[in-house]
Amino acid sequence: LYRSKSNYACILFFIFTHSFQVAVVLCLDVGLTMSSSFPGEESSLDQAKKIMTKFVQRQVFSESKDEVAVVLFGTNGTCNNLASEDQYQNITVHRPLQLPDFDLLEDIQDVIKAGSEQADFLDAIIVCMDLLQKQTIGKKYEKRHIELFTDLNSPVSEDQLGIIIANLKKTGISLQFFLPFPVSVDDGIGDKSASVHAHVHKDTFPKKGLTEQQKEGIDVVRKLMYTLDEEGGLDEIYTFRESLERLSMFKKMERRPIPWPCELTIGPNLSIRIVAYKSITEEKVKKLWAVVDAKTHRKEDVQKETVYCLNDDDETEVQKDDTIQGFRYGSDIVPFSKEDEEQMKYKTEGKCFSVLGFTRSSQVHYYMGTQALKVFAAKNDENAAVAFSALVRALDELKVVAVVRYAYDRRSNPQVGVAFPYIKDAYECLIYVQLPYMEDLRQYVFSSLKNNKKYVPTADQLSAVDSLIDSMNLVREDGETFEDLFKTSKIPNPHFQRLYQCLQHKAFHPDKPLPSIEQHLLEMLEMPHVVRERCQAPLERVKALFPLKEVGKKKEEKTAQDIFKDNVNPADDFRILVRKKSADFKDVSQQLINRIDQFLENKGSQYYMKGVNCIRVFREEALKVNVCSALMTFLQALKSKLEDKALSDFWEIMVQVTMALKIRQFLVVLYIYPLNKKTSLAVGHLD
C-alpha cells in the first residue's frame, strides 16, 4: 500500500493489498473508564469492540492470510512476557498471533469484558512490540502493525517515549490510534472544526469536554505520532465513528495474479512471447455447505447411500457399472458414454493466442463471456517487449483491433475474441474480450414507434426528456477534471455483503431469525444524493408533459367461436361455410380476414402459423370459386398492414412455409410483396 500523506482515507488495516502476510496486534483498553458512558450512549469499550469485530469479520470472510493477535490493558490480571513485580502490570496477551476465525469473533463479543484497573498505554505498546518481535521470527511479513483502542483516560508516563519511537522506527512497526473523540491539529482539545478528519465525520465524544488526564494523553499521542511522521502523523489517528463507517463493508477476497504465459502468433512466421492476467472476472461465493445431522450438527452422523433404479413398476435396482449417461434430445434419450464424450471434444495442440486478422474497432459491437484479460509482453524479454509495444501502438494509431483465436489449454474449447490496445502512462497492453458466436446472439423484432403518429413526441416533450437525461449525468465535470459519482468498480456486491452478515449472525445466534438488511446495503445502489436533487425539476416537467391517463377496459372483440359457430379452427370452418349454397363468399371471407387480424395482433409463432394456414385456405377457396379479386385486395391490404406494424417476423414465416411447400400456389403472394432479398430468393426458387 503506497499511501499519500494527504489521503486520510487510506487506513492501513482497512485496505490491505499485498503479496505477503501482515501481522496485526489489536491492542484494546478495557480499563475502568472505558466502560462508562452517558445515558443513551454507547460506552467507548462497546464502540471499540464493534470496530474490532468488523475488522476481524472482514479478515475471516476475505479468507485473508494475515495473522491477528489481541492484547488487553487495564485487565484485573497480568499475563505477558515482560511482566515483573512493578512493571507492565494489568496487561494481558489475550490471543497470540494467528489466523483470525470465528473463535476470535466470539471472544471479542462475549469473553472480553471491562476490567476494574488501569494501565499505561505506552506500556501496552511495548508489550505489543515485544509480541510482534518474538512471534514473527522465521516468518516473512510484509508489514507489522499495532492498532490501539483507548479513551486516553488512564495515567501515562513518558519515561520510555524516546525508546518506543526509536524501536518503532528500527523495526518498521506502524502504529495507529482509535479514539472516541477527534484530535485537533492545533490545540489537541478535540475541537471539531480543527479535527484531522472531522470535515467528513462527526465528533462522537460528549461535548461536556475532556478530562485533564485525556488532555495529557493527547499531548503524548501527538508527540509520538509527530515524531514518527512529522507531516502526516495525525493522519493515523481515527475516531470510533469514522472507523465503523469505513469498516461497514466486508473486505473482498484477495486474489493473487496468476500469469498465463503463451505466444501471440501472427501468421506462421511471427510470434511474440506474452503473459496474460485476468483483469475482470465474475466473483462467485465460495459455498462450502455441508449436510449435518439436524440434532447433533455433526457431519459424521449423516450417512449417504446412492442407488440406481430402472424406471419401471418394480424400480429394479441396477449397478452403477451397468449405466451410461444419455443426452436428452426432445422426447428421446440418446446414449452417450464417457468415451463418446472424449471423442467428441475438440482436439487442440495446446494453449493458443493466434491473431486471425484485424478489423476496425468500430466494427466490434458485442462482447460476452465472464472475464477480460490484460495481455503484456513476457517479462525480461526485450525483443518481445519491443515487438509487442509496436503492435499495441500500431493498433491504437490505426484504430483497429485484432481478432484472436484463444484457447486456455489443450482441454479447452477455442474462443474467438477481440484484443484492443490499452495505453496508460505506466504501461501498455492488449485487453482481450470474448466475442459471441452466431448461437449466442438473440434477435428480437419490435414494432416501430415511428410508424404510429400517435406516439410521435412533441418538441417540448423531447426537450424535457433531454433535460432529465442531462440532470441524471453521473459524471461531474469541472473544467478539465472528471469525477465519477457512481463508480460500480468501487461498490461491493450487496449479495456478498448480506450473505456474510447472515453467516456471521447464524454463527453466534443459531436459533435466532436473521437480522434485517443493514441500511448501508440498501443505500448502496441508490441514486447519488446530488443527482437526486438535481433531477427533481426536470422530472416534474416530464410528468407534466406526459400525463398518465387511466385507460378503460377495451371492448372485447368477437372471438373465433363467435364468428365461426363454436369452432376454434377458423380455416376448417371457413371451408364449410363457403361451400354452402346460401353463403356469401364476401361476407364469410371478411370474417376470416378479421380472424387473421386477431392472430397478427396477438403475435407469437403459434398465432402466426394459424394466420398463414388461414391465408392458404383463403387462396384455395378463392381460386375454386374464381373470386381472385377479393384475394388480391386482401393481400394488398395485408402488405400495407405488415409494413405499418413492422411484422417482418410474420412475413419470414410465410416465406419459410412457401419454400417448404415447393409449389406455385404462393407465387402470387410473393410476387406482389417484394420485401427483401429473401423474398426474391423464394420467388426464384419457386420459378
Secondary structure as the mmCIF struct_conf table of DSSP 4:
data_model
#
loop_
_struct_conf.conf_type_id
_struct_conf.id
_struct_conf.beg_label_comp_id
_struct_conf.beg_label_asym_id
_struct_conf.beg_label_seq_id
_struct_conf.end_label_comp_id
_struct_conf.end_label_asym_id
_struct_conf.end_label_seq_id
TURN_TY1_P TURN_TY1_P1 LYS A 5 SER A 6
TURN_TY1_P TURN_TY1_P2 TYR A 8 ALA A 9
TURN_TY1_P TURN_TY1_P3 LEU A 12 PHE A 14
BEND BEND1 SER A 19 PHE A 20
STRN STRN1 GLN A 21 ASP A 29
BEND BEND2 GLY A 31 GLY A 31
HELX_RH_3T_P HELX_RH_3T_P1 LEU A 32 SER A 35
TURN_TY1_P TURN_TY1_P4 PRO A 39 GLY A 40
BEND BEND3 GLU A 41 GLU A 41
HELX_RH_AL_P HELX_RH_AL_P1 SER A 44 PHE A 61
TURN_TY1_P TURN_TY1_P5 SER A 62 GLU A 63
STRN STRN2 GLU A 67 PHE A 73
BEND BEND4 GLY A 74 GLY A 74
BEND BEND5 ASN A 76 GLY A 77
STRN STRN3 CYS A 79 CYS A 79
TURN_TY1_P TURN_TY1_P6 ASN A 81 LEU A 82
BEND BEND6 GLU A 85 TYR A 88
TURN_TY1_P TURN_TY1_P7 GLN A 89 ASN A 90
STRN STRN4 ILE A 91 GLN A 98
HELX_RH_AL_P HELX_RH_AL_P2 PHE A 102 GLU A 106
HELX_RH_PI_P HELX_RH_PI_P1 ASP A 107 VAL A 111
BEND BEND7 SER A 116 SER A 116
HELX_RH_AL_P HELX_RH_AL_P3 PHE A 121 GLN A 135
TURN_TY1_P TURN_TY1_P8 THR A 136 GLY A 138
STRN STRN5 TYR A 141 PHE A 149
BEND BEND8 LEU A 152 LEU A 152
BEND BEND9 SER A 154 SER A 154
TURN_TY1_P TURN_TY1_P9 ASP A 159 GLN A 160
HELX_RH_AL_P HELX_RH_AL_P4 LEU A 161 THR A 171
TURN_TY1_P TURN_TY1_P10 GLY A 172 GLY A 172
STRN STRN6 ILE A 173 LEU A 179
BEND BEND10 PRO A 180 PHE A 181
STRN STRN7 SER A 184 SER A 184
BEND BEND11 VAL A 185 ILE A 189
HELX_RH_3T_P HELX_RH_3T_P2 LYS A 192 ALA A 194
STRN STRN8 SER A 195 SER A 195
BEND BEND12 VAL A 196 HIS A 197
TURN_TY1_P TURN_TY1_P11 ALA A 198 VAL A 200
BEND BEND13 HIS A 201 HIS A 201
BEND BEND14 PHE A 205 PHE A 205
TURN_TY1_P TURN_TY1_P12 LYS A 207 LYS A 208
HELX_RH_AL_P HELX_RH_AL_P5 GLU A 212 LEU A 228
TURN_TY1_P TURN_TY1_P13 GLU A 230 GLY A 232
HELX_RH_3T_P HELX_RH_3T_P3 GLY A 233 GLU A 236
STRN STRN9 ILE A 237 THR A 239
HELX_RH_AL_P HELX_RH_AL_P6 PHE A 240 ARG A 246
TURN_TY1_P TURN_TY1_P14 LEU A 247 LEU A 247
BEND BEND15 SER A 248 MET A 249
HELX_LH_PP_P HELX_LH_PP_P1 PHE A 250 GLU A 254
STRN STRN10 TRP A 260 ILE A 266
TURN_TY1_P TURN_TY1_P15 GLY A 267 ASN A 269
STRN STRN11 LEU A 270 THR A 281
TURN_TY1_P TURN_TY1_P16 ALA A 294 THR A 296
HELX_RH_3T_P HELX_RH_3T_P4 LYS A 299 ASP A 301
STRN STRN12 TYR A 308 CYS A 309
BEND BEND16 ASN A 311 ASP A 312
TURN_TY1_P TURN_TY1_P17 ASP A 313 ASP A 314
STRN STRN13 GLU A 317 VAL A 318
HELX_RH_3T_P HELX_RH_3T_P5 LYS A 320 ASP A 322
STRN STRN14 GLY A 326 TYR A 329
TURN_TY1_P TURN_TY1_P18 GLY A 330 SER A 331
STRN STRN15 ASP A 332 PRO A 335
HELX_RH_AL_P HELX_RH_AL_P7 LYS A 338 MET A 344
BEND BEND17 LYS A 345 LYS A 345
HELX_LH_PP_P HELX_LH_PP_P2 TYR A 346 LYS A 347
BEND BEND18 GLU A 349 GLY A 350
STRN STRN16 CYS A 352 ARG A 360
HELX_RH_3T_P HELX_RH_3T_P6 SER A 361 GLN A 363
STRN STRN17 MET A 368 ALA A 377
HELX_LH_PP_P HELX_LH_PP_P3 ALA A 378 ALA A 378
TURN_TY1_P TURN_TY1_P19 LYS A 379 ASN A 380
HELX_RH_AL_P HELX_RH_AL_P8 GLU A 382 LEU A 398
TURN_TY1_P TURN_TY1_P20 LYS A 399 LYS A 399
STRN STRN18 VAL A 400 ALA A 407
BEND BEND19 TYR A 408 ASP A 409
TURN_TY1_P TURN_TY1_P21 ARG A 410 ARG A 411
BEND BEND20 SER A 412 SER A 412
HELX_LH_PP_P HELX_LH_PP_P4 ASN A 413 PRO A 414
STRN STRN19 GLN A 415 ILE A 423
BEND BEND21 ASP A 425 ALA A 426
STRN STRN20 GLU A 428 GLN A 434
HELX_RH_3T_P HELX_RH_3T_P7 MET A 438 ASP A 440
BEND BEND22 LEU A 449 LEU A 449
TURN_TY1_P TURN_TY1_P22 LYS A 450 ASN A 451
HELX_RH_3T_P HELX_RH_3T_P8 LYS A 453 TYR A 455
HELX_LH_PP_P HELX_LH_PP_P5 VAL A 456 THR A 458
HELX_RH_AL_P HELX_RH_AL_P9 ALA A 459 SER A 471
TURN_TY1_P TURN_TY1_P23 MET A 472 MET A 472
STRN STRN21 VAL A 475 ASP A 478
TURN_TY1_P TURN_TY1_P24 GLY A 479 GLU A 480
STRN STRN22 THR A 481 ASP A 484
BEND BEND23 LEU A 485 PHE A 486
HELX_RH_3T_P HELX_RH_3T_P9 THR A 488 LYS A 490
BEND BEND24 ILE A 491 ILE A 491
HELX_LH_PP_P HELX_LH_PP_P6 PRO A 492 ASN A 493
HELX_RH_AL_P HELX_RH_AL_P10 PRO A 494 PHE A 508
TURN_TY1_P TURN_TY1_P25 PRO A 510 ASP A 511
BEND BEND25 LYS A 512 LYS A 512
HELX_LH_PP_P HELX_LH_PP_P7 PRO A 513 GLU A 518
HELX_RH_AL_P HELX_RH_AL_P11 GLN A 519 MET A 524
TURN_TY1_P TURN_TY1_P26 LEU A 525 LEU A 525
BEND BEND26 GLU A 526 GLU A 526
HELX_LH_PP_P HELX_LH_PP_P8 MET A 527 PRO A 528
HELX_RH_AL_P HELX_RH_AL_P12 HIS A 529 ARG A 534
TURN_TY1_P TURN_TY1_P27 CYS A 535 CYS A 535
HELX_RH_AL_P HELX_RH_AL_P13 GLN A 536 LEU A 545
BEND BEND27 PHE A 546 PHE A 546
HELX_LH_PP_P HELX_LH_PP_P9 GLU A 550 LYS A 558
HELX_RH_AL_P HELX_RH_AL_P14 ALA A 560 ILE A 563
BEND BEND28 PHE A 564 PHE A 564
TURN_TY1_P TURN_TY1_P28 LYS A 565 ASP A 566
BEND BEND29 VAL A 568 VAL A 568
HELX_RH_AL_P HELX_RH_AL_P15 PRO A 570 VAL A 578
TURN_TY1_P TURN_TY1_P29 ARG A 579 ARG A 579
BEND BEND30 LYS A 580 LYS A 580
TURN_TY1_P TURN_TY1_P30 LYS A 581 SER A 582
HELX_RH_AL_P HELX_RH_AL_P16 PHE A 585 ASN A 602
BEND BEND31 GLY A 604 GLY A 604
HELX_RH_AL_P HELX_RH_AL_P17 SER A 605 LYS A 624
TURN_TY1_P TURN_TY1_P31 VAL A 625 ASN A 626
HELX_RH_AL_P HELX_RH_AL_P18 CYS A 628 ASP A 644
TURN_TY1_P TURN_TY1_P32 LYS A 645 ALA A 646
HELX_RH_AL_P HELX_RH_AL_P19 SER A 648 LEU A 661
TURN_TY1_P TURN_TY1_P33 LYS A 662 LYS A 662
BEND BEND32 ILE A 663 ARG A 664
TURN_TY1_P TURN_TY1_P34 GLN A 665 PHE A 666
HELX_RH_AL_P HELX_RH_AL_P20 LEU A 667 ILE A 672
BEND BEND33 ASN A 676 ASN A 676
HELX_RH_AL_P HELX_RH_AL_P21 LYS A 677 LEU A 686
#
